[in-house]
Amino acid sequence: MYKALIADIDNTLVPIRGDGSDIDSATISAVSRALRNNIQISVATGRGWSSTKPVVQKLGIIDLCIIEGGASIVSPITEEIVWEKTLDAQTSSKTVEIFRRFATSSELIKSSSKPDRIPLKEAGKYGFKNRVIYLLGTDKATALKVKSALDRLPTASANITTPSWAGDTLFDVHVTNEHGTKEYALDEWYRLTGLKKNDTVGMGDSANDLPLFHAVRLKVAVGNATDDLKSEADYIAPTRQNGALKDVLNKFFLGST
């Protein structure tokens, strides 16, 4: 029997930019039952803590959560970062240089050190440490060029996400330390919780959840997931809107439908 579920948030548990207010009572009840049965439930998300917090509080999640694309692990109870990986000042600066090389003036930027979204052209040199740096609201071609250039930086990892927090037809690029991914963070999560890979189910909706899939035993794609993630999944759940989380908890943890 599986002992833990780790789920992405955006388009897996809630809509992009959702705060959990639309999560139905049946899903919350299923989470509560799982927790009473000593099932650990966590999230692995590109969000920072401020936007993760309302979702995990709505669901009643109390177990360690992976945030910022895998750059940090936070305790929902104390709200303290218990583990992190950072981009050094030089890599942060090079990341923003690459953003500027390919992106136009319309894109936005934010990071763990400067959480307010600002136009890329106003970002400065960014010569300081960050757990994660986000390029928000670019087109697909630009996102791919940015990721290709970032992939040549030995100390960075870049993931493309869509839809963007800046618009439903746009793309974001999340940049973390090379060991600040969901896969590496789950290795640390296992150490902190005492669980093992074979104990876990991972749940996501897009290609940026592939590192999560690599680190869990059972891979679940929600029904609204991208085709590339579905091709890697062991199970296709209903869509987010049709109770994906409740379905997975009932099928693999609670023994009910």
N, C-alpha and C positions, 0 to 999 in steps of 0.2 A: 504493500500500500504506500502511496506517495505521502510525504510528510509536509511538503511546502509547495506553494504556488507563488511564482514571481511573474508579475504582469506589467507590460507597458501601460502607459496612461492614455496618451492622445490617440483617438480613434480606436482604442482597444477597450478602455473603461468609460471614457467620456469623449465628447466632441473636442476638436481642436479648440483650445482656450476655455474649455469647460471647467467648472468649479465643483462638479459633482452634484449640483442641485437637481439634475434630472435623473439621478440614479433611483430606480424604483425600489419599493419596500421589499419585494420578493428577493431581490439581489442582496439588499442589506441583511435580510433575514438569513440567507444562505451563508453569507460571510460570518455572521454571528454564530451560527451553528458550527461552522468549520473551526472557528476560534475556540469554542467550547469543547471541541473534540481534539484540541491541541494541535491543530493544523496551523502552520505558520503561513501567513499571507504577507507578501511584500510587493513593492513596485520597483521597476527598473526603467527610469525615464530620463529623457533629455531635459526635463524641466528643472529649475532651481527649486529650493525649498519653499519659497513664498507661494508659488503656484501649485506645488505638490501638496502642501499642507491641507487645504480645504477638501481635496479629494480623499486623502487617507483618513481625515477626520470624519467625513461623511460615511465612509465605509467601516470605520471603527478599527482601522489597521493600527497595530501597536508594535509590530516587528520592524527590525532595521530595514531601511529603505535605501535603494541605490538611486541617486539623482545625478543631474548634470552630465548625462550621457555615460555615466560610469566613473566620473572623476571623484565622486565622494559618496560616503555612506553616512546617513543621518539617523539618529534615534527619534522616532515620532513622539516619544514620551518626554525627553529632555530637550529636543530640538538641537542637540549638539552634533557636530560633525565628529564621527568616531574614526574615520579613515579618509584620506584624500591623496590624490596625485595632482601635481601642478605642472603647468607649462612654465618654464623659466622665463625671465624677462626677455632674453634674446629671441626665444622661439615665439613668444607673444608678439614681439615687434615684427618678426618676419611674417607671421600669420597675417597681420593687418596689412603689411606691404603687399602680400599676395592678393588679399581682398581688393586693394586699391588698383592693382595691376589689371584685374579683369572686370571688376564690377563698376557700375555707373554710379552717379551721385544719388540715385533714388533709393539705394539699399540702406538698411539700418544695421547698427551693430550694438551689441551689449555683451557683458561678460560677468563672471562671478565677482570681479573687483569693481566693475562699474555697471550695476544692474539696470540703470535707466537706458532705454533705447534712444540712440542718437543717430543722426545721419552719418554715414561712413566718412564723409569728407570732413567731419568735425571731430573725428576720433583721436587725433594726435598720433604720436609715435607708438603708444601702447607699450612702453618699455618697462613693464612690471609684471609680476607673477599673476597667473590666472589659473583656476581649475578648468574653466571652459570659456571659449569665446564663440559667439554666435554671429553669423552673417544672416540677416533676415530679409526675405522678400526679393529674391532674385529669380531670373528665368532659368530654365533647365540647362541650357547650353553654358551659361556663365557658371552655374553651380558645378557642372562637370569639369570645367576648366580650372576652377578654384580647387576642387578636390584633387585633380591630377597634379597640380603644382604642390599642394600640401602633402601629398603622398611621398614626395621626394624629401620632405623634412624628416630626418630619422627620429626625432623626439616628439612627433605629433601624430595624432590619428584624426581623420576627418570623416564625418558621416553626413550624407544628404538626407533631409527629411522633407516630406510633402504630405498634406498641404502645409504651407508656411503659416506661422503665427501672424504674418503681415498680410496674408491674403490667400484665398482658397486655391488660386491657380498658380501660386508662386512656390518657391523652394527655399529652404533654409540650409545652411551648412554649420554643423556643430564641430568644434575643434577642441580636442583634449590632449593630455599627455598620451604618449604611445601605450602606456599601461593604465590609462584612465578610461577604459572602455567597459561596457557591460560585462563582457566575458572575464576580464581581469578582476573587476569589482566583485563578481560572483565568487571567484576563488577566495577572495578575502571574506566575503559574506559567509561562505562555508566555514572558514576558520573561526569566525566570530560566533556563529550559531551552533557549531558542532555537527551540522548536517553534511551530507555528501551529495554528489551529483545525481546518483541513482535515486535519491529521495525526492527529486524536484520535477515540477511541471513549469514550463515557461510559456508565456502567452503574448503574442504581439500582432502587429498589423502591417508592417512594412520592412523594407530591406535593412533599415538601421537596427532592426531587432535580430538580425542574423547572429551578431555576437552573443546575444542572450540565448538563442537556440543552441549555439556551440557549447554552452556551459550547463545545460540542463538535460535530464533524461528523456522527458516527453515533450515534444515540440507541438504547440497548438497555435494555429493561425485563426483569427476571427474571420467570419464570413465576408467581411468587407475588406479583408487584407489584399495586398498586392499579389499578383500572380507569382512573382519570384519568391515571396515568402511562403505562399501556399505550396509551392513545389517542394519546399524543404520540410513541410509540416508532417507530423504523424497523425494529426487529427484536425479537421476543419470544424470549428464551432459555428454556431449561428452568428449573425452580425452583432455588432455592439448594440444596435438599437433593439435587437430581438433577444437580448438576455445572454450574451456570450459568457459573461462571468458566472452567472447563476448556473448555466448549463455545464460549464467545466467543473465547478465545485460539486454539483450533483453527480456528475458522471464519474469523476476520478477520485473524489474524496468522501462524499456523503452516501454514496450507494443508492441514490434516488434519482428520479427524473422529474 
